[in-house]
Amino acid sequence: MAGMYSSTRPSSSSLSSSSHSPPQSSQTFNSKILLLLTLLPLSLALFAFVLQWRGEIDDPTTRWSPKDRLEFPGMDASTSSQHVTRRSSSTCAEILGQSRSLSFPYFRDWNFNYTSDLKPKICITTSTSAGLEQILPWIFYHKVIGVSTFFLFVEGKAASPGVSKVLESIPDVKLIYRTRELEEQQAKSRIWNETWLSSFFYKPCNYELFVKQSLNMEMAIVMAREADMDWILHLDTDELIYPAGTREYSLRKLLSDVPKYVDMVVFPNYESSVERDDIKDPFSEVSMFKKNYDHLPKDTYFGNYKESTRGNPNYFLTYGNGKSAARVQHHLRPNGAHRWHNYMKTPNEIKLDEAAVLHYTYTKFSDLTSRRDRCGCKPTKDDVKRCFMLEFDRSAFIIASTATEEEMLSWYREHVVWTDKALNMKLMRKGILTRIHAPMVIIQGLRESGTFSSLIVSAQNTSSRAELLSSVTHDNTSSKVFQGKNDDKTTEAGLTGRKVLEVSDIVLSAVPPLSPPTINDDDDDI
């Protein structure tokens, strides 16, 4: 029995071999599975290739091909395809034209029509005579950061048929033309018949513009209330809001975090510091800015004041008292172009510690002559005081009116352009100068996606010449009621007829553009 048992018992080596070697049928099954997994994706890829080659399906990547990159929300495909074969001859289209690179393709499908219930609702009002090359980037940048509605008081180039038709095609952009009827209406407005703005009446150039802006702001408040806006800002088209200090780059988020008891928010302004004299597109080419006094330690500001001014009259070339946003509420009124006020109370005001207004001033050499051409003052030290509020504007006007082209360029390089890299780096380390790239990136992305150029072409192709002419009913050569008449009796009657406000805490004079503190102010404090 023992022998029989031992002969039928398998050896240990045979057990080991059988335990590690799968059956033949199992090996065959695994091989078939691997073959199937290999052939299946190859078959699908071959099938897709055949269908695409025959033209029966579209390649999703063709959505980003150049022929479709000019689409704009609201445009039909025919408009964009026509633009491929016929480029616009407009100089604005060339400046605002798209790059052929595929940077930021996601901007292409953005819908900037913010008619949703997102809160707070923010509007911006401005008075402008600029062209599309400046206004379009300005509008869409602020749309990206959360502004929903724009009230544009236009004249000059901005009111021309070609420009105004493009602007009118943008959702939630309302144009108000400077017509004779508008001027007559504003001459009967409340603030025109009050004393707090009267010291700026009947003066040319910057004073006239300041009054226009204030009167336009008064009308914009009414329109903002009718549109159910929560906040209103007044900005020029050479200014961009920089909503720093929030988790996301959003003006809406910034203002939504403002406490309910606050009526007005002040944005200190940063001033552009150009590094070249051949800037063409400031929003896309300028990234260096000089910080406001309010965002600097006092010792840093006054300790580097002389190096920061570089021989100019003040720390900033132009104003230094920032711009403000106000809650849209009853009895709100403008207090000049830089502030808001209330007829019934003193507004609760806060000044932001990080957010700012980026002021792109004198960024182009041509800005010297454009300011000169807008004013008819004599280029003398006494007469320019009648036209300009700030000292640098006065000096620039005199140079532009009396110097040759070469002398103007030399003056511009000395007083405006920051060519000393060692000084730039020193002031950068001190925190006086800073680099800000976000607006540049956003606007360049909008441009490369074809947003601006496609909007121009869309407005041109969807409107007949008759529609263009009928849509413009304004008179660009309306009279200048703000300068008044030459009749002294008329001027005197207009001034004596103004009402004196009786609210005890009201500001009796509008807040003009003010220069930053000077080094003498620091000495006075000591």
TAGIQUI-V146988 format. One line per field, one symbol per residue. phi: phi as a letter, one per 40 degrees, with the letter a starting at -180 (. if undefined). A space follows every 10 residues. Layout:
BEGIN
phi: ???
END
This chain:
BEGIN
phi: .ccccccccc cccccccccc bccccccccc cccccccccc cccccccccc ccccgcbccd ccdbcdcbcc cbdhcccccc cccccbcccc cccccccccc cccfccccbc bcccccccbc cbbbbababc cccbcccccc ccccchcbbb bbcbagcccc dccccccccc dgbbbbcccc cccccccbcc ccbbccbccc cgbcfccccc cddccccccc cccccccgcc bbbbbccbbb cbccgbcbca ccccccccdc cccabcbdcb bcbcbbbbcb bdcbbbbbbc ccdcbbcdcc cccbcccccf gccadccbcb bgbbbbccac gcacbgcbab abcbacccbb bccbcabcbc bfcbdccccc ccccbbcccb ccccccbbcb ccdccccccc cbccdccccc ccccbbcccc cccdcccccc gccabbbdcc cccccccccg dccccccccc ccbccccccc cbbcbcbccc cccgcccccc cccccccccc cbccccccac cccbccdccc cccccc
END
